[in-house]
């Protein structure tokens, strides 16, 4: 299983938390995958994928500011600063070129890394994400949720958040209860100030639709068929903007496909990475 030990590395004066499986062959030359998590989670959400992929890849999971193992900062929750954090980590650990796997906000960052620093990537996997700004009809609702988390705590809005993050099929499955409970417990342990700022950073993100057309890395775009945060149409538009991107829909999954359909997502990533390697 994925180690729970969080390491930190200084990136431009900010201690960024991450986990690292190390090189599987002990020679420091295995291909590297960097995982970027979704809002309200941490690198831990990729544990199923990392457990499978670490046999052939060095797997790094970064935690964004104010989430997981990275402490809150006064500012820097916008996607541009988080992109700088990601690039800084890749360069400081001398990982490039890497395969990037990002979900939600991890996808927002991955798009920007690929468009601005294409030399750092071997491939790009974007899950449950889009190149668009937040839907203006949802900004008010999401902003109220951010403040509720800050002042009332996770438990007060747990049900509302869960219905946004997880699809109905997953929530209806009794076997999923432990995963949802773990997510809520982990989120409750994180400083709520950082959580609110991270939420506002995502809510207020700038679009990347003009940038992503410049992406040259082999790209996979996939979305849960029941994702209400990133609808299929938004993910499809993202795939259309990126040259030669592959598009997939993951059935019976909401916004957290890596947790809801872990085996399906893992197999999809494995297949895509093998194809990307053949294309190089």
N, C-alpha and C positions, 0 to 999 in steps of 0.2 A: 504493500500500500504506500501511497505518497507520504513522505516524511512530513511531520507537522512542525519540524524545526525551521523557523524563519530566519534566514540570514539577512543582513542589511549591507548595502553598499552606498557610499556617498556619491550622489549625482548632483553636481553643482551646489553642494552644501546641504542637500536634502537626503536624509537616510531613507532609501527605498528598500522595502522588504521584498524578499523573493525566496522561492525554494529551488533547489538544484539537485537533480538526480545524479549528476556526475556522468562522466563518459563511460558507456557500457563496456567498451573494450579496453579501458585503462590506458589508452595511448593518446588521448586528447585530440582525436581526429574524427570522431563520429559526427554525423550531421546533427544540428541543433534545432530544436523547436522551442520557440518562445510563446507562452500562452498569456493572453490578456483577458481578464475576467469581466463579467457583466456587473453593472451597478447593483449594489447591495449584497455583493458576494466577496470572494477572494479567490486566490489561485486554487484553493482547495476544491472548487467546483469541477475542476478538470481531472480529479483523481482517477476516475475510471479510464480516461484516455491515456493519462500518464502511466498508469500501471501497465497498460498494454504496450505503449510506444517506447517506454524506457529500455526495452530489450535491444533496440536498434538505434535509438536516438538519445542524445543528452537533452533532457527536458527541463526548461526553466519556466517558472510561473511567477510573474510579477504581480505585486499588489499595488493598486493605485492609491494615491494620497487619501488618507482618512479611512481606508478600508483594509481589511485583512491585517497583515503585519506591518503596514506603513502608517505611521502616526499622522494625525492631522497637521496641516500647515496653515499659516495665516491666509494664504491665497494659493493660486496655481492649480485650480481645479478645472480650468478650461481645457479643451481638447488639444490646443496648441502646446500648452505647458506639459501636459501628460505625454504628448508625442516627444517632446524634448527629454522627458524622464526616460522613456523607452529607448530612445536612441542613445542616451547617455549610458544606460545599463548595458546595451549591446556592445557599445564601444569599450566601456570600462572592463567588461569581462572578456573582451576579444572574441566574441562569438560569431561575428559576421563571416559569410552570409548565412542567415537563418531562415527557417520556415516559420512564418507567423500564423498563429491560430488565435483569433479573437472573437469573442461573443459580446453582443451588445456594445457597451462603451469600449470594450477591448477591440471591437471591430472599427469603431470610430477612430481610434488611435492607429490601428493597423493600416487603414486606408491612407492616413496622412504619412505614416512612415514610408509606405510603398510609393506614394506619389512624390514625396520630397527627397527620399533617401533610398532610391531603388537599388543601389549597390549593396545595401545591407541585407536584402532579402533573396532567398531562393524561391520561395513561393508564398502565397497569401491565402489563408482560409478565413472567410468572413461568415460568422453564424449569427442569425437573428439580429441583423444590423442594417443600416441604410446610410445613404449619403445626404439625407434630407435633414432640415432643422426639425425641431419638435413640432408636432401638429398644434397649431395655435388654439384649437378647440380644447386641447387637453392641458395646456400650460397651467391654467388656474387650478385644476384638480390636482395635478402633480405637485405644484408648489405648496398647496395646503397639506398634502401628505408629507412633504419634506419638513414642514414646521411641526406637524403632529408627531413625527418621529423624534424631533428635537425636544419637544416639551412634554409629550405624553408617553413616549416610549414605544418600542416596537410592538408590544403586546396589544396596545390600543388600536393599532391599524393592521395587525397581522393578517387578518382575513382579507382586507382590501388589497394589500400588497401581494399576498399569495395568489389571488385571482388574476392579478396582472402578470405575475411572473411565470406561473405554471398553468398548463392547459387543463381543461375540464376532465379529460380522460385520466390524466395523472392524479389530479386531486380526488377523483372518485375511486381510485385504487387504494384499498387499505394498506397495501405494502408500501405506499408512498409516504405514509404518515411520519415515519421516522426521518425521512429526508427533509420534509417540510419543517419538522420540529428542530432538527439540527440547524437548518438554515436560520430559523428564527432565534435560536439560542446563540449562534455565532454572531448574528447581527446585533443582538442585544448587548453583547460583550464589547462591541466597538463603540468608541466615543461618539455620541450622537451629534456633536458639533461637526465632526468630520463627515458623518453620514449625510447631514443636511447639506453641507457645502458640496459634496460629491453629487447629490441629487440635483442641486441647482446648476452645477456645471454641465450636467447632461441636458437638463431642461433648456438651458440657454445656449446650447451649442450652435456654432455657425455651420452652414451647409458645406459639403465637400464635393458637390456634384461636378463642379468645374475641374477640380483637381484630379479626381479619380480617372478621368479619361487619359491621363498620362501614365497610368500604371502599366508596367511591362512584365511584371512577374506573373507566372502562371497563377490563376486565381480561381478559387472555388467559393461560390456564394450559396449558402443553404439557410433555410428558414423553417421553423415549425409550422405545420399546417394550421395550428390553432393559435398562433402568436397574435395577441391583440396589441402588443406594444410596437412590434415591427410587423405590420401586415404583409402578406405575401406580395401584394402589389408593390410596396416600397422596396422590398428585397429584390424583386424582379427588375425594377428600374435600375437598381444599383448594378446588377449583373449586366444589364444592357449597356451601361455606361463604360464598363471596364472591358477593354479589348479582349476577345476570346475567352471571357469568363464562363465557367461551367455553373449551371444553376440547378439546385436540387430542393425539393420540398420533403421535409421529414414528417411523416404522418404521426398523428396522436402525440404531438408535442406542442408546447406553448413557447414562451420566450427563453426557456432554459433547457433547450434540447439536449445539452451534454449531460444533464441530470435525469431528464425524463426518458430519453431513449439512448442511454450510454453506449450500448453495444452497436446500435445502428450508426451513431455518430462516429464511433471509433473506427468501424469498418469503412465508412465513407472517407474519413481522413486518411486511413492507410492506403486505400485505393487511389486517392488523389495524389498523395505524396509519391507513390510508386510511378504513377503516370507522369508527374512533374519531373521526376528523376530521369525517366526515359526521354523526355522532351528536351533535356539540356544537352 
